[in-house]
């Protein structure tokens, strides 16, 4: 998960990492370096979808 307005780790770096890491996916969401602060429910949904059922 990467914030579209992240000033510390540019979204382009996350997109690049997702292309070179096996089975990697990138979710670019609105927000800065900690996008889960601005949208905790949306971020939790993304993570839960990634982790799958427990």
DSSP file (Angstrom, degrees, kcal/mol; ACC not computed):
  #  RESIDUE AA STRUCTURE BP1 BP2  ACC     N-H-->O    O-->H-N    N-H-->O    O-->H-N    TCO  KAPPA ALPHA  PHI   PSI    X-CA   Y-CA   Z-CA
    1    1 A X              0   0    0      0, 0.0     2,-0.4     0, 0.0    27,-0.2   0.000 360.0 360.0 360.0 133.5    0.0    0.0    0.0
    2    2 A X  E     -a   28   0A   0     25,-2.6    27,-2.7    32,-0.1     2,-0.4  -0.998 360.0-125.6-137.1 133.6    1.4    3.3   -1.0
    3    3 A X  E >   -a   29   0A   0     -2,-0.4     3,-1.8    29,-0.3    27,-0.2  -0.642  16.6-138.1 -78.3 132.7    0.0    6.8   -0.5
    4    4 A X  T 3  S+     0   0    0     25,-3.1     7,-0.2    -2,-0.4    28,-0.2   0.730 104.9  43.2 -64.2 -21.7   -0.3    8.8   -3.7
    5    5 A X  T 3  S+     0   0    0     26,-3.4     2,-0.3    24,-0.3    28,-0.3   0.060  79.0 146.5-110.5  24.1    1.1   11.9   -2.0
    6    6 A X    <   -     0   0    0     -3,-1.8     5,-0.3    26,-0.4    26,-0.1  -0.457  26.9-173.1 -66.0 122.0    3.9   10.2   -0.1
    7    7 A X  S    S+     0   0    0     -2,-0.3     3,-0.2     1,-0.1    -1,-0.2   0.588  81.1  48.2 -91.8 -12.2    6.8   12.6    0.2
    8    8 A X  S    S+     0   0    0      1,-0.3     2,-0.4     0, 0.0    -1,-0.1   0.814 123.2  24.1 -97.7 -36.7    9.2   10.1    1.7
    9    9 A X  S    S-     0   0    0     -6,-0.1    -1,-0.3     4,-0.0    -3,-0.2  -0.888  87.3-136.4-131.4 100.3    8.8    7.1   -0.6
   10   10 A X    >>  -     0   0    0     -2,-0.4     3,-1.5    -3,-0.2     4,-1.1  -0.232  16.5-122.3 -59.4 141.3    7.5    8.2   -4.0
   11   11 A X  H 3> S+     0   0    0     -5,-0.3     4,-2.4     1,-0.3     5,-0.2   0.803 110.2  67.3 -53.9 -30.1    4.7    6.0   -5.5
   12   12 A X  H 3> S+     0   0    0      1,-0.2     4,-2.2     2,-0.2    -1,-0.3   0.862  97.0  53.6 -60.3 -34.6    6.9    5.4   -8.5
   13   13 A X  H <> S+     0   0    0     -3,-1.5     4,-2.6     2,-0.2    -1,-0.2   0.900 108.7  48.6 -67.1 -39.8    9.3    3.4   -6.3
   14   14 A X  H  X S+     0   0    0     -4,-1.1     4,-2.1     2,-0.2    -2,-0.2   0.891 110.3  51.1 -66.0 -39.5    6.4    1.2   -5.1
   15   15 A X  H  X S+     0   0    0     -4,-2.4     4,-0.9     2,-0.2    -2,-0.2   0.910 111.5  48.0 -63.8 -41.3    5.3    0.7   -8.7
   16   16 A X  H >X S+     0   0    0     -4,-2.2     4,-1.1     1,-0.2     3,-1.1   0.940 110.2  51.3 -64.0 -46.7    8.8   -0.4   -9.6
   17   17 A X  H >X S+     0   0    0     -4,-2.6     4,-1.8     1,-0.3     3,-0.6   0.882 105.4  56.8 -58.5 -38.6    9.1   -2.7   -6.7
   18   18 A X  H 3< S+     0   0    0     -4,-2.1     6,-0.3     1,-0.2    -1,-0.3   0.750 105.8  51.5 -66.3 -22.8    5.8   -4.4   -7.6
   19   19 A X  H << S+     0   0    0     -3,-1.1    -1,-0.2    -4,-0.9    -2,-0.2   0.731 116.0  38.3 -85.5 -21.5    7.2   -5.2  -11.0
   20   20 A X  H << S+     0   0    0     -4,-1.1     2,-0.4    -3,-0.6    -2,-0.2   0.612  99.1  81.9-105.8 -14.1   10.4   -6.8   -9.8
   21   21 A X  S >< S-     0   0    0     -4,-1.8     3,-1.7    -5,-0.2     2,-0.1  -0.791  87.8-109.2 -94.7 132.8    9.2   -8.7   -6.7
   22   22 A X  T 3  S-     0   0    0     -2,-0.4    -2,-0.1     1,-0.3    -1,-0.1  -0.344  96.8  -3.5 -61.0 133.5    7.5  -12.1   -7.3
   23   23 A X  T 3  S+     0   0    0      1,-0.2    -1,-0.3    -4,-0.1     2,-0.2   0.661  95.7 152.7  59.8  20.2    3.8  -12.1   -6.7
   24   24 A X    <   -     0   0    0     -3,-1.7     2,-0.3    -6,-0.3    -1,-0.2  -0.536  22.9-173.7 -81.7 146.7    3.9   -8.4   -5.5
   25   25 A X        -     0   0    0     -2,-0.2     2,-0.5     2,-0.0    -6,-0.0  -0.980  10.4-149.5-134.0 147.8    0.9   -6.1   -5.9
   26   26 A X        -     0   0    0     -2,-0.3     2,-0.6   -11,-0.1   -11,-0.0  -0.978   4.5-164.5-122.0 130.0    0.7   -2.4   -5.2
   27   27 A X        -     0   0    0     -2,-0.5   -25,-2.6     2,-0.0     2,-0.7  -0.949  10.5-160.6-109.3 111.0   -2.4   -0.6   -4.0
   28   28 A X  E     +a    2   0A   0     -2,-0.6     2,-0.3   -27,-0.2   -25,-0.2  -0.835  19.5 177.1 -93.9 118.5   -1.9    3.1   -4.5
   29   29 A X  E     -a    3   0A   0    -27,-2.7   -25,-3.1    -2,-0.7   -24,-0.3  -0.778  36.6 -86.3-120.6 161.7   -4.4    5.0   -2.3
   30   30 A X  S    S+     0   0    0     -2,-0.3     2,-0.2   -27,-0.2     8,-0.1  -0.432  85.1  58.7 -65.6 137.7   -5.1    8.6   -1.5
   31   31 A X  S    S-     0   0    0     -2,-0.1   -26,-3.4     7,-0.1   -25,-0.2  -0.765  75.5 -83.6 135.2-178.4   -2.9   10.0    1.3
   32   32 A X  S >  S-     0   0    0     -2,-0.2     3,-0.6     2,-0.2   -26,-0.4   0.224  77.1 -40.7-100.3-139.8    0.6   10.6    2.3
   33   33 A X  T 3  S+     0   0    0      1,-0.3     2,-0.3   -28,-0.3   -30,-0.1   0.762 139.7  36.6 -66.4 -26.6    3.3    8.5    4.0
   34   34 A X  T >>  +     0   0    0      1,-0.1     3,-2.0   -32,-0.1     4,-0.6  -0.659  69.0 168.5-123.0  73.4    0.7    6.9    6.4
   35   35 A X  H X> S+     0   0    0     -3,-0.6     4,-1.6    -2,-0.3     3,-0.5   0.752  70.4  69.8 -63.3 -22.9   -2.4    6.5    4.2
   36   36 A X  H 34 S+     0   0    0      1,-0.2    -1,-0.3     2,-0.2     7,-0.1   0.716  90.1  63.2 -68.4 -18.6   -4.1    4.4    6.8
   37   37 A X  H <4 S+     0   0    0     -3,-2.0     3,-0.4     1,-0.2    -1,-0.2   0.890 108.4  40.3 -69.5 -38.4   -4.4    7.4    9.1
   38   38 A X  H << S+     0   0    0     -4,-0.6    -2,-0.2    -3,-0.5    -1,-0.2   0.773 134.7  19.0 -80.6 -27.1   -6.6    9.2    6.6
   39   39 A X     X  +     0   0    0     -4,-1.6     4,-2.5     1,-0.1     5,-0.2  -0.539  66.2 163.0-143.7  71.7   -8.7    6.1    5.6
   40   40 A X  H  > S+     0   0    0     -3,-0.4     4,-2.4     1,-0.2     5,-0.2   0.882  79.4  49.4 -62.1 -38.3   -8.3    3.4    8.3
   41   41 A X  H  > S+     0   0    0      2,-0.2     4,-2.1     1,-0.2    -1,-0.2   0.929 113.2  45.7 -67.8 -44.2  -11.3    1.4    7.1
   42   42 A X  H  > S+     0   0    0      2,-0.2     4,-2.0     1,-0.2    -2,-0.2   0.901 114.4  48.6 -64.6 -40.7  -10.3    1.4    3.5
   43   43 A X  H  X S+     0   0    0     -4,-2.5     4,-2.4     2,-0.2    -2,-0.2   0.903 110.4  50.9 -66.1 -41.6   -6.7    0.4    4.4
   44   44 A X  H  X S+     0   0    0     -4,-2.4     4,-2.9    -5,-0.2     5,-0.2   0.895 108.4  53.3 -62.9 -39.1   -7.9   -2.4    6.7
   45   45 A X  H  X S+     0   0    0     -4,-2.1     4,-2.2     2,-0.2    -1,-0.2   0.907 109.1  48.5 -61.9 -42.2  -10.1   -3.7    3.8
   46   46 A X  H  X S+     0   0    0     -4,-2.0     4,-1.8     2,-0.2    -2,-0.2   0.933 114.3  45.5 -63.0 -45.9   -7.1   -3.8    1.5
   47   47 A X  H  X S+     0   0    0     -4,-2.4     4,-2.8     2,-0.2     5,-0.2   0.909 111.9  51.1 -65.6 -42.3   -5.0   -5.6    4.0
   48   48 A X  H  X S+     0   0    0     -4,-2.9     4,-2.0     1,-0.2    -1,-0.2   0.892 109.5  51.3 -62.8 -38.9   -7.7   -8.0    4.9
   49   49 A X  H  < S+     0   0    0     -4,-2.2    -1,-0.2    -5,-0.2    -2,-0.2   0.868 112.7  46.3 -64.4 -35.9   -8.2   -8.8    1.2
   50   50 A X  H  < S+     0   0    0     -4,-1.8    -2,-0.2     1,-0.2    -1,-0.2   0.913 115.6  43.9 -71.4 -44.3   -4.5   -9.5    0.9
   51   51 A X  H  < S-     0   0    0     -4,-2.8    -2,-0.2    -5,-0.1    -1,-0.2   0.771  99.5-154.6 -75.2 -25.8   -4.2  -11.6    4.0
   52   52 A X     <  -     0   0    0     -4,-2.0    -1,-0.1    -5,-0.2    -2,-0.1  -0.152  41.2 -22.6  78.2-177.7   -7.3  -13.6    3.2
   53   53 A X              0   0    0      1,-0.1    -4,-0.0    -4,-0.1    -5,-0.0  -0.330 360.0 360.0 -67.3 147.3   -9.5  -15.4    5.8
   54   54 A X              0   0    0     -2,-0.0    -1,-0.1     0, 0.0    -2,-0.0   0.447 360.0 360.0 -95.3 360.0   -8.0  -16.3    9.0
